[in-house]
Amino acid sequence: MIVYGSSLSPYVRKTLAVAAEKGIEVESRASREPEPAFLAASPFRKIPAMVDGDFSICDSSAIIAYFEAIKPEPAMIPAEAKDRARVVWYEEFADTILVAAATPMFLNRIVKPRFMGLPGDEAAAAKCEAEDTPRVLDYLETIVPEAGGFLVGDRLTLADLSVASPFANLEYLKFDLSRWPRTKAWTDSILARPSFAPLLVRERAMMAA
């Protein structure tokens, strides 16, 4: 099974972490030149994309749903109705609101200048840093548990992996989280899990190169 896309993407990182937590072996493949198999799985070149034998699909939520079906335990999406709804909400919050609140910084300060050879829009990044990201972090500071706790129930779910994943990108931006100590402690505890830690080692080496 191959998962395409760089783990610098919070969506790819989250997907690989879910696979690791479930004990699903995947090959993580990030290529600057898209392979035919990737283009067949993701015709609009969105990442992540996955190929498992003769089956392929793109989008992190779709891939994770596939993981849940082929290996139900440990479940990352609870069966109980209220907990399931909350996990779906947190994943959607992370994929849309949280990632969007940091993307202008990461795109304009890292992706464009370092990986695309293009000038970044510093005004857009600065606005994001001053307005958009703090607004979302203020919300998170009121709802995240103590470090070592979980967002839904008393065990790890997709909610935790989804919300924590984008915080690696804030680390690479050297974003100061001191105003949000509870959020920082909790996200640090999730990102320290064995499912995330090897990915972050490789990413940090890439960012330091």
Backbone as ProteinMPNN parsed JSONL, in Angstrom:
{"seq_chain_A": "MIVYGSSLSPYVRKTLAVAAEKGIEVESRASREPEPAFLAASPFRKIPAMVDGDFSICDSSAIIAYFEAIKPEPAMIPAEAKDRARVVWYEEFADTILVAAATPMFLNRIVKPRFMGLPGDEAAAAKCEAEDTPRVLDYLETIVPEAGGFLVGDRLTLADLSVASPFANLEYLKFDLSRWPRTKAWTDSILARPSFAPLLVRERAMMAA", "coords_chain_A": {"N_chain_A": [[0.85, -1.185, 0.0], [0.589, 2.183, -0.881], [1.057, 5.5, 0.161], [0.769, 8.591, -1.153], [2.44, 11.741, -1.147], [3.967, 14.508, 0.535], [4.846, 14.472, 3.962], [4.991, 16.92, 5.129], [2.665, 18.157, 4.623], [-0.186, 18.697, 6.568], [-2.384, 17.022, 6.176], [-1.405, 14.701, 4.934], [0.426, 13.927, 6.888], [-1.306, 13.411, 9.075], [-2.741, 11.224, 7.984], [-0.734, 9.265, 7.673], [-0.056, 8.965, 10.338], [-2.409, 7.876, 11.407], [-2.413, 5.397, 10.066], [-0.118, 4.281, 11.242], [-0.901, 4.155, 13.956], [-2.886, 2.248, 13.757], [-1.492, 0.077, 12.97], [-1.097, -0.465, 10.289], [0.765, -1.205, 7.515], [2.362, 1.003, 5.419], [3.77, 2.438, 2.484], [5.35, 5.445, 2.352], [5.38, 7.889, -0.025], [6.793, 10.545, -1.541], [7.007, 12.486, -4.302], [8.568, 14.667, -6.576], [7.962, 14.651, -9.212], [4.992, 13.706, -10.396], [3.791, 10.369, -10.287], [2.327, 8.04, -12.629], [0.508, 6.349, -11.278], [-0.162, 7.851, -9.048], [-1.446, 10.037, -10.274], [-3.615, 8.743, -11.38], [-4.953, 7.998, -9.09], [-5.439, 10.441, -7.94], [-6.745, 12.675, -9.663], [-6.843, 15.456, -9.652], [-4.547, 16.136, -8.479], [-4.383, 16.324, -5.706], [-3.226, 15.884, -2.367], [-3.287, 13.71, 0.492], [-2.869, 10.76, -1.594], [-3.801, 7.385, -2.22], [-2.772, 4.091, -3.003], [-3.74, 0.803, -3.153], [-3.089, -2.14, -4.153], [-5.303, -2.934, -6.673], [-6.93, -0.868, -6.091], [-7.607, 2.578, -5.645], [-7.556, 5.85, -4.141], [-8.199, 9.256, -3.185], [-7.76, 11.989, -0.84], [-7.607, 12.712, 2.568], [-9.591, 12.062, 4.506], [-11.158, 10.147, 3.179], [-9.267, 8.142, 2.727], [-8.623, 7.437, 5.353], [-11.087, 6.479, 6.212], [-11.141, 4.178, 4.67], [-8.971, 2.8, 5.822], [-10.117, 2.344, 8.357], [-12.108, 0.549, 7.679], [-10.762, -1.694, 6.619], [-9.179, -2.459, 8.699], [-10.517, -2.637, 11.53], [-9.825, -2.374, 14.268], [-7.261, -0.895, 16.274], [-10.025, 1.249, 16.753], [-10.263, 4.365, 15.206], [-12.311, 6.047, 14.811], [-15.045, 6.38, 16.726], [-17.792, 4.103, 17.492], [-20.06, 4.783, 18.938], [-22.753, 7.054, 18.867], [-22.724, 9.875, 19.638], [-20.027, 10.327, 20.303], [-18.848, 9.623, 17.879], [-19.874, 11.622, 16.176], [-18.646, 13.867, 17.328], [-15.935, 13.327, 16.873], [-15.871, 13.389, 14.067], [-16.534, 16.08, 13.711], [-14.257, 17.351, 14.899], [-12.247, 16.49, 13.166], [-13.083, 17.715, 10.799], [-13.0, 20.408, 11.593], [-10.208, 20.65, 12.031], [-9.228, 20.12, 9.425], [-10.248, 22.173, 7.904], [-10.837, 24.803, 9.256], [-8.655, 25.083, 11.154], [-6.272, 24.383, 9.678], [-6.535, 26.228, 7.571], [-6.178, 28.568, 8.985], [-3.478, 28.751, 9.344], [-2.233, 28.322, 6.934], [-1.597, 30.555, 5.083], [0.743, 31.59, 6.273], [2.537, 29.361, 6.224], [2.605, 28.743, 3.514], [3.58, 31.129, 2.32], [5.93, 31.738, 3.66], [7.474, 29.474, 3.751], [6.835, 27.323, 1.829], [6.586, 28.567, -0.799], [9.063, 30.236, -1.052], [11.11, 28.334, -0.395], [10.61, 25.843, -1.622], [9.429, 26.266, -4.069], [10.725, 28.304, -5.291], [9.733, 30.876, -5.444], [8.643, 34.245, -4.714], [7.255, 34.966, -1.524], [4.121, 36.131, -0.184], [4.387, 38.376, 2.065], [2.77, 40.147, 3.424], [0.29, 38.869, 3.503], [0.99, 36.653, 5.031], [1.732, 37.88, 7.439], [-0.683, 39.04, 8.255], [-2.193, 36.744, 8.698], [-0.716, 35.644, 10.814], [-1.101, 37.561, 12.81], [-3.878, 37.794, 13.104], [-5.651, 35.626, 12.127], [-4.625, 33.031, 12.943], [-4.257, 33.363, 15.824], [-6.949, 33.67, 16.616], [-8.119, 31.149, 16.217], [-6.512, 29.607, 17.874], [-7.151, 30.674, 20.344], [-9.688, 29.612, 20.71], [-9.066, 26.845, 20.803], [-7.577, 26.749, 23.14], [-9.482, 26.781, 25.086], [-10.714, 24.325, 24.973], [-9.042, 22.071, 24.693], [-7.737, 19.13, 26.338], [-5.824, 18.438, 29.377], [-2.285, 17.841, 28.981], [-1.627, 14.658, 27.718], [-4.212, 13.842, 27.837], [-7.343, 13.277, 26.012], [-9.329, 14.367, 23.222], [-11.879, 13.337, 22.727], [-13.708, 11.236, 24.667], [-11.956, 8.705, 26.551], [-9.728, 7.84, 25.238], [-7.324, 7.661, 22.53], [-8.279, 9.123, 19.442], [-9.238, 9.772, 16.015], [-9.791, 12.449, 16.175], [-7.833, 13.612, 17.902], [-5.43, 13.143, 16.476], [-5.932, 14.561, 14.142], [-6.268, 17.267, 14.963], [-3.847, 17.813, 16.242], [-1.92, 17.463, 14.227], [-1.454, 19.781, 12.385], [0.113, 21.403, 14.0], [2.778, 20.791, 13.883], [3.609, 22.15, 11.629], [3.39, 24.768, 12.528], [5.472, 24.731, 14.323], [7.678, 24.594, 12.556], [7.486, 27.064, 11.483], [8.335, 28.525, 13.552], [6.481, 29.604, 15.284], [5.248, 31.384, 18.003], [3.923, 29.909, 20.745], [3.437, 30.619, 23.34], [1.354, 32.084, 24.452], [-0.659, 30.301, 24.568], [-0.543, 28.032, 26.507], [-1.74, 25.614, 27.404], [-2.708, 24.467, 25.058], [-0.294, 24.139, 23.683], [1.088, 22.298, 25.357], [-0.606, 20.079, 25.217], [-0.716, 19.482, 22.405], [1.992, 18.987, 21.966], [2.25, 16.623, 23.427], [0.704, 14.817, 21.94], [1.995, 14.869, 19.45], [4.339, 13.711, 20.171], [3.897, 11.035, 20.175], [4.582, 7.637, 19.071], [3.527, 7.306, 16.525], [3.663, 9.736, 15.24], [6.259, 10.732, 15.773], [8.565, 9.621, 14.227], [8.015, 10.683, 11.699], [8.233, 13.42, 12.162], [10.918, 13.639, 12.834], [12.168, 13.199, 10.333], [11.038, 15.307, 8.885], [11.981, 17.566, 10.306], [14.689, 17.355, 9.782], [14.658, 17.793, 7.044], [13.716, 20.436, 7.001], [15.839, 21.688, 8.211], [17.862, 21.426, 6.415]], "CA_chain_A": [[0.0, 0.0, 0.0], [1.389, 3.404, -1.007], [0.427, 6.792, 0.409], [1.519, 9.618, -1.852], [2.399, 13.103, -0.643], [4.927, 14.853, 1.586], [4.248, 14.596, 5.286], [4.903, 18.336, 5.52], [1.233, 18.449, 4.565], [-0.886, 18.163, 7.747], [-3.299, 15.965, 5.77], [-0.599, 13.496, 4.733], [0.967, 13.569, 8.206], [-2.409, 12.799, 9.811], [-3.051, 9.926, 7.387], [0.341, 8.338, 8.021], [-0.145, 8.701, 11.775], [-3.515, 6.936, 11.599], [-1.935, 4.077, 9.633], [0.805, 3.782, 12.262], [-1.662, 3.817, 15.163], [-3.67, 1.039, 13.483], [-0.605, -1.005, 12.583], [-1.189, -0.719, 8.849], [2.034, -0.884, 6.869], [2.239, 1.762, 4.18], [4.965, 3.092, 1.952], [5.131, 6.87, 2.154], [6.126, 8.254, -1.221], [6.647, 11.932, -1.985], [7.787, 12.651, -5.522], [8.396, 15.972, -7.221], [7.357, 14.36, -10.509], [3.9, 12.771, -10.091], [3.77, 9.085, -10.969], [1.021, 7.726, -13.229], [-0.398, 5.77, -10.28], [-0.665, 8.964, -8.246], [-2.383, 10.817, -11.082], [-4.837, 7.95, -11.511], [-5.649, 8.033, -7.8], [-5.782, 11.822, -7.597], [-6.694, 13.385, -10.947], [-6.638, 16.888, -9.439], [-3.238, 16.226, -7.833], [-4.508, 16.621, -4.286], [-2.597, 14.896, -1.491], [-2.673, 12.452, 0.083], [-3.55, 9.769, -2.421], [-3.412, 6.045, -1.783], [-2.955, 2.961, -3.916], [-3.665, -0.489, -2.484], [-3.385, -3.108, -5.203], [-6.034, -2.354, -7.797], [-7.825, 0.17, -5.57], [-6.944, 3.845, -5.33], [-8.462, 6.899, -3.671], [-7.488, 10.407, -2.635], [-8.355, 12.737, 0.265], [-7.245, 12.077, 3.833], [-10.759, 11.478, 5.174], [-11.535, 8.94, 2.453], [-8.246, 7.117, 2.983], [-8.761, 6.983, 6.736], [-12.291, 5.642, 6.234], [-10.715, 2.886, 4.12], [-8.193, 2.152, 6.877], [-11.036, 1.884, 9.399], [-12.865, -0.597, 7.18], [-9.932, -2.887, 6.417], [-8.635, -2.865, 10.003], [-11.391, -1.901, 12.445], [-9.233, -2.126, 15.58], [-8.011, -0.01, 17.166], [-10.874, 2.193, 16.024], [-9.949, 5.79, 15.314], [-13.612, 6.722, 14.759], [-15.886, 5.573, 17.616], [-19.093, 3.652, 17.006], [-21.12, 5.465, 19.681], [-23.223, 8.137, 17.995], [-22.268, 11.212, 20.022], [-18.567, 10.388, 20.17], [-18.53, 9.616, 16.445], [-20.161, 12.957, 15.648], [-17.63, 14.799, 17.813], [-14.686, 13.051, 16.158], [-16.037, 13.925, 12.707], [-16.446, 17.545, 13.818], [-12.874, 17.777, 15.136], [-11.464, 16.316, 11.94], [-13.482, 18.766, 9.865], [-12.433, 21.643, 12.138], [-8.774, 20.668, 11.754], [-8.959, 20.137, 7.987], [-10.712, 23.417, 7.271], [-10.608, 26.028, 10.031], [-7.317, 25.149, 11.735], [-5.251, 24.441, 8.618], [-6.683, 27.5, 6.853], [-5.691, 29.658, 9.819], [-2.013, 28.799, 9.308], [-1.722, 28.109, 5.574], [-0.905, 31.699, 4.483], [2.107, 31.68, 6.811], [3.38, 28.27, 5.757], [2.747, 28.867, 2.065], [4.355, 32.298, 1.902], [7.231, 31.822, 4.321], [8.243, 28.235, 3.594], [6.621, 26.565, 0.587], [6.952, 29.336, -2.0], [10.485, 30.57, -1.203], [12.049, 27.23, -0.233], [10.34, 24.675, -2.457], [8.941, 26.65, -5.388], [11.571, 29.36, -5.828], [8.878, 32.034, -5.704], [8.527, 35.147, -3.564], [6.041, 34.827, -0.739], [3.351, 37.334, 0.13], [4.604, 38.572, 3.494], [1.617, 40.843, 4.002], [-0.715, 37.848, 3.79], [1.495, 35.855, 6.145], [1.684, 38.68, 8.665], [-2.087, 39.16, 8.653], [-2.548, 35.44, 9.242], [-0.05, 35.494, 12.106], [-1.637, 38.51, 13.784], [-5.33, 37.751, 13.262], [-6.356, 34.371, 11.885], [-4.143, 31.944, 13.796], [-4.614, 33.559, 17.234], [-8.389, 33.484, 16.844], [-8.372, 29.715, 16.323], [-5.813, 29.116, 19.058], [-7.943, 31.084, 21.508], [-10.741, 28.6, 20.852], [-8.483, 25.581, 21.234], [-7.119, 26.853, 24.532], [-10.629, 26.555, 25.974], [-11.327, 22.997, 24.846], [-8.119, 20.928, 24.725], [-7.526, 18.592, 27.675], [-4.456, 18.474, 29.873], [-1.363, 16.991, 28.236], [-1.848, 13.254, 28.002], [-5.632, 13.552, 27.697], [-7.856, 13.109, 24.664], [-10.433, 15.265, 22.909], [-13.165, 12.628, 22.76], [-13.626, 10.034, 25.47], [-10.755, 8.469, 27.347], [-8.696, 7.175, 24.427], [-6.938, 8.34, 21.298], [-9.125, 8.986, 18.262], [-8.887, 10.609, 14.875], [-9.877, 13.854, 16.59], [-6.545, 14.039, 18.431], [-4.421, 13.145, 15.415], [-6.266, 15.619, 13.183], [-6.039, 18.596, 15.526], [-2.425, 17.999, 16.555], [-1.061, 17.406, 13.048], [-0.991, 21.065, 11.846], [1.011, 22.121, 14.906], [4.156, 20.607, 13.424], [3.897, 23.243, 10.695], [3.639, 25.967, 13.328], [6.836, 24.604, 14.848], [8.642, 24.935, 11.504], [7.385, 28.525, 11.312], [8.793, 29.138, 14.808], [5.355, 30.366, 15.814], [5.305, 31.44, 19.458], [2.689, 29.416, 21.344], [3.452, 30.868, 24.783], [0.045, 32.6, 24.874], [-1.597, 29.181, 24.594], [0.267, 26.963, 27.116], [-2.465, 24.349, 27.466], [-2.704, 23.93, 23.696], [1.063, 23.692, 23.352], [1.413, 21.084, 26.104], [-1.387, 18.959, 24.702], [-0.268, 19.102, 21.057], [3.317, 18.369, 22.101], [2.09, 15.241, 23.906], [0.205, 13.984, 20.839], [3.026, 14.774, 18.408], [5.437, 12.881, 20.675], [3.539, 9.629, 20.05], [5.372, 6.921, 18.067], [2.942, 7.426, 15.189], [4.1, 11.015, 14.664], [7.658, 11.091, 16.035], [9.505, 9.389, 13.115], [7.717, 11.629, 10.624], [8.763, 14.741, 12.531], [12.38, 13.591, 12.722], [12.521, 13.397, 8.919], [10.643, 16.656, 8.479], [12.894, 18.54, 10.9], [15.95, 17.275, 9.03], [14.402, 18.445, 5.773], [13.631, 21.876, 7.216], [17.151, 22.192, 8.615], [18.809, 21.291, 5.299]], "C_chain_A": [[0.893, 1.245, 0.0], [0.516, 4.605, -0.664], [1.323, 7.858, -0.201], [1.348, 10.98, -1.167], [3.407, 13.314, 0.466], [4.214, 14.995, 2.918], [4.345, 16.007, 5.85], [3.469, 18.839, 5.398], [0.57, 17.886, 5.821], [-1.819, 17.012, 7.398], [-2.556, 14.644, 5.565], [-0.077, 13.004, 6.078], [-0.103, 12.85, 9.044], [-2.705, 11.392, 9.295], [-2.003, 8.887, 7.749], [0.303, 7.995, 9.505], [-1.273, 7.721, 12.08], [-3.078, 5.522, 11.198], [-1.022, 3.467, 10.691], [0.065, 3.355, 13.516], [-2.446, 2.519, 14.972], [-2.794, -0.159, 13.107], [-0.728, -1.409, 11.136], [0.113, -0.292, 8.191], [1.774, -0.164, 5.552], [3.62, 2.255, 3.765], [4.61, 4.553, 1.699], [6.007, 7.333, 0.998], [5.802, 9.688, -1.628], [7.579, 12.137, -3.171], [7.512, 14.004, -6.134], [7.76, 15.809, -8.604], [6.26, 13.315, -10.292], [3.957, 11.509, -10.939], [2.391, 8.853, -11.588], [0.022, 7.167, -12.215], [-0.98, 6.848, -9.382], [-1.714, 9.75, -9.017], [-3.692, 10.062, -11.301], [-5.656, 7.993, -10.221], [-6.165, 9.421, -7.478], [-5.719, 12.69, -8.85], [-6.52, 14.895, -10.816], [-5.375, 17.166, -8.63], [-3.316, 16.67, -6.374], [-3.851, 15.508, -3.484], [-3.29, 14.905, -0.139], [-3.537, 11.693, -0.921], [-3.009, 8.412, -2.009], [-3.68, 5.033, -2.887], [-2.75, 1.685, -3.119], [-4.079, -1.546, -3.494], [-4.097, -2.44, -6.361], [-7.021, -1.271, -7.361], [-7.035, 1.433, -5.271], [-7.994, 4.881, -4.956], [-7.613, 8.061, -3.198], [-8.354, 11.06, -1.568], [-8.123, 11.984, 1.577], [-8.438, 11.414, 4.507], [-11.194, 10.182, 4.504], [-10.542, 7.812, 2.719], [-8.392, 6.559, 4.391], [-10.019, 6.135, 6.903], [-11.975, 4.248, 5.694], [-9.908, 2.109, 5.158], [-9.114, 1.559, 7.953], [-11.777, 0.626, 8.956], [-12.006, -1.854, 7.065], [-9.304, -3.369, 7.715], [-9.39, -2.101, 11.082], [-10.774, -1.568, 13.799], [-7.748, -1.82, 15.469], [-8.791, 1.031, 16.368], [-10.418, 3.623, 16.276], [-11.216, 6.641, 15.267], [-14.578, 5.884, 15.592], [-17.204, 5.181, 16.967], [-20.243, 4.387, 17.685], [-21.478, 6.774, 18.989], [-22.652, 9.501, 18.354], [-20.765, 11.362, 19.882], [-18.164, 10.403, 18.701], [-18.753, 10.996, 15.835], [-19.093, 13.951, 16.079], [-16.303, 14.584, 17.109], [-14.747, 13.595, 14.734], [-15.933, 15.445, 12.721], [-15.0, 17.988, 13.991], [-12.014, 17.581, 13.901], [-11.806, 17.414, 10.933], [-12.943, 20.126, 10.303], [-10.945, 21.745, 11.798], [-8.49, 20.852, 10.272], [-9.315, 21.469, 7.335], [-10.301, 24.644, 8.08], [-9.173, 26.138, 10.52], [-6.233, 25.253, 10.672], [-5.324, 25.769, 7.873], [-6.128, 28.668, 7.644], [-4.173, 29.778, 9.82], [-1.445, 28.718, 7.901], [-1.05, 29.334, 4.966], [0.512, 31.889, 5.012], [2.995, 30.61, 6.207], [3.636, 28.374, 4.257], [3.732, 29.973, 1.696], [5.726, 32.415, 2.552], [8.092, 30.582, 4.136], [8.054, 27.624, 2.209], [7.087, 27.347, -0.635], [8.444, 29.64, -2.078], [11.418, 29.358, -1.186], [11.848, 26.113, -1.24], [9.879, 25.02, -3.873], [9.799, 27.732, -6.04], [10.806, 30.616, -6.182], [8.858, 32.953, -4.49], [7.201, 34.913, -2.832], [5.38, 36.172, -0.506], [3.436, 37.553, 1.632], [3.438, 39.289, 4.151], [0.526, 39.839, 4.372], [-0.292, 36.981, 4.972], [1.39, 36.613, 7.461], [0.255, 38.852, 9.168], [-2.562, 37.861, 9.297], [-1.983, 35.286, 10.653], [-0.695, 36.366, 13.182], [-3.116, 38.306, 14.078], [-5.915, 36.34, 13.205], [-5.93, 33.26, 12.843], [-4.487, 32.176, 15.266], [-6.089, 33.316, 17.534], [-8.728, 31.996, 17.032], [-7.702, 29.142, 17.576], [-6.537, 29.515, 20.339], [-9.063, 30.078, 21.77], [-10.164, 27.297, 21.388], [-8.066, 25.613, 22.695], [-8.255, 26.578, 25.52], [-11.148, 25.132, 25.945], [-10.336, 21.822, 24.899], [-7.954, 20.435, 26.16], [-6.108, 18.862, 28.157], [-3.588, 17.569, 29.01], [-1.533, 15.545, 28.675], [-3.307, 12.848, 27.91], [-6.047, 13.503, 26.238], [-9.098, 13.967, 24.449], [-11.8, 14.61, 23.048], [-12.993, 11.347, 23.563], [-12.301, 9.922, 26.192], [-9.675, 7.727, 26.573], [-8.439, 7.979, 23.169], [-7.943, 8.072, 20.191], [-8.562, 9.842, 17.14], [-8.947, 12.089, 15.23], [-8.522, 14.367, 17.055], [-5.483, 14.14, 17.34], [-4.661, 14.284, 14.435], [-5.91, 17.001, 13.716], [-4.562, 18.83, 15.815], [-1.558, 18.138, 15.31], [-0.586, 18.775, 12.536], [0.007, 21.8, 12.739], [2.476, 21.867, 14.594], [4.548, 21.73, 12.471], [4.127, 24.562, 11.438], [5.027, 25.922, 13.96], [7.854, 25.036, 13.794], [8.621, 26.434, 11.203], [7.929, 29.278, 12.507], [7.707, 30.043, 15.402], [5.355, 30.256, 17.34], [3.951, 31.043, 20.057], [2.592, 29.73, 22.843], [2.135, 31.438, 25.302], [-0.973, 31.483, 25.066], [-0.91, 27.958, 25.218], [-0.435, 25.611, 27.169], [-2.464, 23.673, 26.095], [-1.335, 23.388, 23.328], [1.392, 22.38, 24.065], [0.667, 19.883, 25.546], [-0.91, 18.526, 23.321], [1.122, 18.483, 21.102], [3.19, 16.913, 22.518], [1.583, 14.324, 22.804], [1.284, 13.802, 19.777], [4.221, 13.946, 18.861], [5.126, 11.384, 20.561], [4.378, 8.943, 18.961], [4.808, 7.011, 16.652], [3.385, 8.699, 14.483], [5.62, 11.191, 14.702], [8.615, 10.804, 14.877], [9.267, 10.335, 11.938], [8.35, 12.98, 10.924], [10.282, 14.768, 12.497], [12.819, 13.869, 11.293], [12.187, 14.821, 8.462], [11.59, 17.71, 9.037], [14.236, 18.542, 10.194], [15.804, 17.968, 7.69], [14.369, 19.98, 5.939], [14.983, 22.478, 7.595], [18.168, 22.176, 7.477], [18.955, 22.601, 4.541]], "O_chain_A": [[1.835, 1.342, 0.787], [-0.616, 4.718, -1.133], [2.483, 8.009, 0.182], [0.27, 11.32, -0.68], [3.673, 12.404, 1.251], [3.125, 15.562, 2.999], [3.834, 16.269, 6.939], [3.108, 19.843, 6.012], [0.744, 16.704, 6.118], [-2.033, 16.12, 8.218], [-3.036, 13.59, 5.982], [-0.129, 11.81, 6.373], [0.166, 11.81, 9.645], [-2.898, 10.47, 10.087], [-2.342, 7.755, 8.093], [0.596, 6.863, 9.89], [-1.114, 6.833, 12.918], [-3.348, 4.562, 11.919], [-1.133, 2.281, 11.004], [0.365, 2.305, 14.084], [-2.646, 1.771, 15.93], [-3.292, -1.273, 12.946], [-0.492, -2.566, 10.787], [0.515, 0.866, 8.303], [1.058, -0.663, 4.685], [4.507, 2.456, 4.594], [3.695, 4.862, 0.935], [7.229, 7.187, 1.037], [4.673, 9.998, -2.011], [8.794, 11.98, -3.052], [6.364, 14.442, -6.207], [7.101, 16.721, -9.103], [6.568, 12.152, -10.029], [4.149, 11.57, -12.154], [1.399, 9.41, -11.119], [-1.169, 7.472, -12.281], [-2.147, 6.779, -8.995], [-2.761, 10.091, -8.467], [-4.756, 10.675, -11.397], [-6.886, 8.02, -10.252], [-7.198, 9.572, -6.826], [-4.721, 13.377, -9.068], [-6.094, 15.55, -11.767], [-5.159, 18.281, -8.157], [-2.401, 17.324, -5.874], [-3.907, 14.339, -3.864], [-3.802, 15.926, 0.32], [-4.734, 11.938, -1.074], [-1.89, 8.305, -1.508], [-4.678, 5.113, -3.604], [-1.712, 1.502, -2.484], [-5.266, -1.819, -3.672], [-3.577, -1.501, -6.964], [-7.843, -0.813, -8.154], [-5.937, 1.376, -4.718], [-9.147, 4.813, -5.381], [-6.446, 7.883, -2.848], [-9.529, 10.727, -1.413], [-8.401, 10.79, 1.684], [-8.308, 10.307, 5.03], [-11.558, 9.223, 5.184], [-10.937, 6.663, 2.912], [-8.297, 5.349, 4.597], [-10.012, 5.168, 7.664], [-12.485, 3.252, 6.206], [-10.125, 0.913, 5.356], [-8.92, 0.428, 8.398], [-12.043, -0.259, 9.769], [-12.466, -2.953, 7.376], [-8.935, -4.537, 7.834], [-8.951, -1.031, 11.505], [-11.159, -0.577, 14.42], [-7.05, -2.424, 14.655], [-8.268, 1.62, 15.421], [-10.213, 4.032, 17.419], [-11.196, 7.815, 15.637], [-14.903, 4.766, 15.193], [-17.673, 5.826, 16.029], [-21.291, 4.592, 17.073], [-20.591, 7.519, 18.573], [-22.151, 10.211, 17.483], [-20.276, 12.386, 19.404], [-17.238, 11.119, 18.319], [-17.922, 11.484, 15.069], [-18.675, 14.791, 15.283], [-15.613, 15.549, 16.779], [-13.785, 14.193, 14.253], [-15.31, 16.032, 11.836], [-14.554, 18.906, 13.304], [-11.146, 18.405, 13.612], [-10.917, 17.974, 10.291], [-12.48, 20.908, 9.472], [-10.476, 22.785, 11.337], [-7.622, 21.639, 9.894], [-8.731, 21.839, 6.316], [-9.488, 25.442, 7.614], [-8.534, 27.173, 10.328], [-5.366, 26.122, 10.758], [-4.292, 26.371, 7.574], [-5.66, 29.649, 7.065], [-3.635, 30.799, 10.249], [-0.269, 29.021, 7.701], [0.011, 29.175, 4.362], [1.395, 32.309, 4.263], [4.088, 30.91, 5.727], [4.747, 28.123, 3.789], [4.613, 29.775, 0.859], [6.594, 33.122, 2.04], [9.305, 30.631, 4.34], [9.032, 27.43, 1.488], [7.893, 26.849, -1.422], [9.059, 29.326, -3.097], [12.424, 29.356, -1.896], [12.82, 25.493, -1.671], [9.929, 24.178, -4.77], [9.616, 28.042, -7.217], [11.177, 31.34, -7.106], [9.036, 32.495, -3.361], [6.163, 34.691, -3.456], [6.016, 37.22, -0.621], [2.651, 36.984, 2.39], [3.152, 39.053, 5.325], [-0.09, 39.949, 5.433], [-1.116, 36.618, 5.812], [0.999, 36.044, 8.48], [0.011, 38.813, 10.374], [-3.25, 37.88, 10.318], [-2.681, 34.852, 11.568], [-0.818, 35.948, 14.333], [-3.571, 38.609, 15.181], [-6.598, 35.913, 14.135], [-6.771, 32.624, 13.479], [-4.977, 31.251, 15.914], [-6.43, 32.807, 18.602], [-9.525, 31.638, 17.899], [-8.273, 28.288, 18.254], [-6.531, 28.764, 21.314], [-9.346, 29.737, 22.918], [-10.71, 26.71, 22.322], [-8.188, 24.614, 23.403], [-8.008, 26.186, 26.66], [-11.947, 24.755, 26.803], [-10.754, 20.687, 25.129], [-8.021, 21.229, 27.098], [-5.294, 19.441, 27.438], [-4.09, 16.638, 28.379], [-1.578, 15.252, 29.87], [-3.622, 11.658, 27.904], [-5.222, 13.665, 25.339], [-9.831, 14.256, 25.394], [-12.767, 15.26, 23.444], [-12.217, 10.471, 23.181], [-11.612, 10.917, 26.415], [-8.816, 7.069, 27.16], [-9.22, 8.854, 22.792], [-8.404, 6.945, 20.016], [-7.557, 10.534, 17.297], [-8.225, 12.896, 14.644], [-8.1, 15.448, 16.644], [-4.728, 15.111, 17.29], [-3.714, 14.904, 13.953], [-5.32, 17.813, 13.003], [-4.076, 19.948, 15.646], [-0.561, 18.859, 15.334], [0.607, 18.921, 12.27], [0.677, 22.725, 12.281], [3.334, 22.65, 14.999], [5.682, 22.208, 12.5], [4.956, 25.374, 11.028], [5.679, 26.954, 14.112], [8.794, 25.767, 14.107], [9.608, 26.998, 10.731], [7.989, 30.508, 12.502], [7.996, 31.107, 15.95], [5.453, 29.16, 17.892], [2.96, 31.754, 19.895], [1.749, 29.162, 23.537], [1.83, 31.287, 26.485], [-2.03, 31.698, 25.659], [-0.713, 26.952, 24.537], [0.205, 24.574, 26.998], [-2.249, 22.466, 25.985], [-1.221, 22.316, 22.735], [1.917, 21.454, 23.447], [1.233, 18.797, 25.417], [-0.718, 17.333, 23.081], [1.403, 17.548, 20.352], [3.929, 16.059, 22.029], [1.989, 13.164, 22.737], [1.467, 12.7, 19.261], [5.03, 13.522, 18.035], [5.996, 10.553, 20.821], [4.833, 9.604, 18.028], [5.54, 6.812, 15.682], [3.471, 8.731, 13.255], [6.204, 11.738, 13.766], [9.426, 11.672, 14.555], [10.212, 10.738, 11.26], [8.934, 13.609, 10.041], [10.878, 15.794, 12.172], [13.725, 14.668, 11.057], [12.962, 15.452, 7.742], [11.965, 18.644, 8.329], [14.853, 19.593, 10.022], [16.722, 18.656, 7.243], [14.924, 20.715, 5.122], [15.238, 23.652, 7.325], [19.209, 22.828, 7.557], [19.711, 22.673, 3.572]]}, "name": "protein", "num_of_chains": 1, "seq": "MIVYGSSLSPYVRKTLAVAAEKGIEVESRASREPEPAFLAASPFRKIPAMVDGDFSICDSSAIIAYFEAIKPEPAMIPAEAKDRARVVWYEEFADTILVAAATPMFLNRIVKPRFMGLPGDEAAAAKCEAEDTPRVLDYLETIVPEAGGFLVGDRLTLADLSVASPFANLEYLKFDLSRWPRTKAWTDSILARPSFAPLLVRERAMMAA"}
